[in-house]
Amino acid sequence: MTEGPDTAQPADAPGTTGSGRLSFNIADLWEAVSDRVADREALVVGTRRLTYGQLEERANRLANHLTAAGVGAGDFVGCHMSNCSEYLETLLACFKLRAVPVNVNYRYVADELRHLYADAGLVATVVHRSFAPAVAAIAGDLPDLRHTLLVEDGSGEEVDPADLPGAVGYDDALAAAPADRPRVPDRGEDDLYVIYTGGTTGLPKGVVWRMGDAFFGCLGGGDPMRMNGPVERPEEVLDRVIDFDFVFYALAPLMHAAAQWVSFMWFLSGAKVVLHQGPFDAGEVWRTIEGEKVSTTTVVGDAMARPLCDDWDEHGPYDVASLFAFSNGGAPLSVATKERLQAMLPNCVLTDGFGSSETGIQGSQRLQPGESASANARFDNVAEGTVVLDEQHRPVEPGSGVVGRVAHSGYLPLRYHNAPEKTAETFVEIDGTRYVVSGDMATVEADGSVTLLGRGSQCINTGGEKVYPEEVESVLKGHPSVYDVLVVGVPHERWGEQVTAVVQPVRGTTPDLEELREFGRASLAGYKLPRAIVVVDSVVRSPAGKADYRWARSTAEAGAA
């Protein structure tokens, strides 16, 4: 029987576990902060505005509904939604119950979704109506899935509730559930936080964190601006609740780690969070910054920043006097884009960060007003525990010019979910210290700052989305006109990299880009499909049959010129 809260028992002191002890548990900290600032506005998304108290009540109702549906400690619950208050409510409700919310990439197609749902063993999912048909199509292959909450999104998408296990309307569920805060025994820092990310084969894998480690590694340890240092005791989080207006605007979808992390950083500071809804619209972003008096926002590389600059040039200037920091993460910003942003926002601090689901936040580069943006990928604010290791696993000597691999120790995930071999490859012990060794290659400057050179693997970063060549290649090779193919990223002004297929055709055929894209749609999300092809007489491989990606990239760039 699933363990769950006993709502018939009286609640403990605000923000505490059943033992009455405040811990570095996200639900504990949230409850303590929400009680402190219950009447303060917490969330704005579309036309919905919620105070901390209202968001807390909705999360409690959802938690009590999930308990009645048999969801409890250790159960995995899908968050299959675009940005909305229900997404954050689901995260909070699961944290309260010691259940594990799982981010579902809503751009995935059937094969990808089936893998994620099955790998996580989701027992319940909260899904927007527009994505519900995709869940219904795979539900028969998911024996663990027994409950579905359907969130209305105005799409009018037709779906038969009978095709969704245990389907119930989200609003109906909240209306029928009690608003009392559930009392959950044994809640604490060892509860799990999981974020799913792409794997080396392109299939998503779950990164499993202890909440106590995630609080420091991912959520800033009570220091979202990295100015005062992390807290030492959970009670100090309350001491740092701000007493002034501060608004964070999340442009990225909550299905990505960074949007979740920064939102909760500011929630635990008592700030207001604004979520961007719908397709990215640069004009709407600027109008929201104006209307909500946004203090800071975060973009994902040039794919977001360039349209913002273009819209400003065409329709601006906008009144953004409230904006004092403009941040980037998840994909690189070009120097030219940084310079445009600095010209538009001369009084803003421009912050560029790096990290991953496996490492948390590793470092940042801050450009003060008037400071040169010439150092494109040089990070002078590096998290404790982040090092660059050479091929002998020794720290790279600062100023030596040696290229090494970025590694991180300290607050780390426990493992990959259901992937012991991949866990052993990525999380390694070196001289008695446990590290996560990423695919980022870097050098260390004489002053200790880290300059990133790119991924050691062949991962393509297109608009902040990860694309793994081998996965795309395996699909394209099934097309009748493709004899062999390598997939690489070619530099692109907006997206950072453009997915390009270097194709050796079957003799007597001529591959067509649109045909390849249409062929791949059944197995791949849209952003993984090639946007260009280059046809060659023969794909170059080593005698052992290994791909020559350097040749492929050079060939693709020449073909795009």
PyMOL commands that set and color helices and strands:
alter all, ss='L'
color gray80, all
select helices_A, chain A and resi 26-36+52-68+85-97+110-120+129-141+161-163+170-176+211-217+220-222+236-239+257-267+282-292+301-315+335-344+420-426+469-476+513-520+526-528+549-560
alter helices_A, ss='H'
color red, helices_A
select strands_A, chain A and resi 41-45+48-51+76-80+100-103+124-128+147-151+167-169+192-198+204-210+247-250+272-275+296-299+325-328+349-356+360-367+378-379+381-382+386-389+404-408+415-416+427-430+433-444+450-455+460-462+465-467+482-492+496-505+532-535
alter strands_A, ss='S'
color yellow, strands_A
deselect
rebuild
show_as cartoon
